[in-house]
Amino acid sequence: MSFTLDSLAALIKSRRNDSASTSYTKTLLDAGMPRIAKKFGEEAVETVIAAMEGDRSALVNEAADTFYHLLVMLEARDISLDDVLRELERRTKQSGLAEKAARGAKE
């Protein structure tokens, strides 16, 4: 498969220059963070529901919607997918339990 999250992030970034009349992504970016965050939250909840119901097809579809809306949210805040991946890489250099304990000690 040649389509990646990097491809999707690049496509979303390119939509900043599109017209809102032809691009759903542009309408989200123009609407601002409250609308973007709401859509992400809705999709995340729908993903959880699909997972709980055991509907594989629905889960795949909702997960795709969640990834998309997360990447739009990141783009709106000028956070790249690489920024997130670097953080995940940093976290995976230790066990998840150790990482959570380290975060708890800082808070």
Secondary structure, 3 states (H helix, E strand, C coil): CCCCHHHHHHHHHHHHHCCCCCCHHHHHHHHCHHHHHHHHHHHHHHHHHHHHHCCHHHHHHHHHHHHHHHHHHHHHCCCCHHHHHHHHHHHCCCCHHHHHHHHHHHC
